[in-house]
């Protein structure tokens, strides 16, 4: 299946779900870094209207030109400005900090469709 370019995010044309409503996108999970929450083959519904991180959650962010799904925690930063700890579920201790002006949020993950095979 091919991806469709979206103005902000690579959207996934899911055969399982209905086409996304306006302001939403479907993102196909391609790694297990956030397992067991999200695994390869899961489809995430992303709210594209959220372009700033205001609370802890799971976001699609842009990092070094790549779109990735990561957990983000708001933490106190320098001079009273918030800083963001970006990490994966499977490697929580290997996260990193991003300053407010450097975090590029493309959308917030709202729901997940788990499509897993049982053998």
Beta strands, then each sheet from edge to edge (+ up, - down):
strand 1: 3-4
strand 2: 11-12
strand 3: 24-28
strand 4: 43-47
strand 5: 57-63
strand 6: 66-76
strand 7: 82-87
strand 8: 96-99
strand 9: 104-113
sheet 1: 1+ 2-
sheet 2: 3+ 4- 9+ 5- 6+ 7- 8+
end
